[in-house]
Amino acid sequence: MRKFINYLKECYVELTKKVAWPTWSKLQSSALLVIVATIILSIALFIIDFTFEHLMTAIYTL
């Protein structure tokens, strides 16, 4: 049990003293970048899926 308590204390010290937390504006810009990248990837995958669906439909109806 003592090892676990020491582990929790060390985690607390690590998170409060050693971690460099991003600023609010940097966090917002990073979140915006992730959202934009996700939307672009979703659109690209939709186009690929749509194309292959119609291609396979055309091939199977021959």
Secondary structure as GFF3:
##gff-version 3
##sequence-region A 1 62
A	DSSP	alpha_helix	2	13	.	.	.	ID=ss1
A	DSSP	pi_helix	14	18	.	.	.	ID=ss2
A	DSSP	alpha_helix	24	60	.	.	.	ID=ss3
###
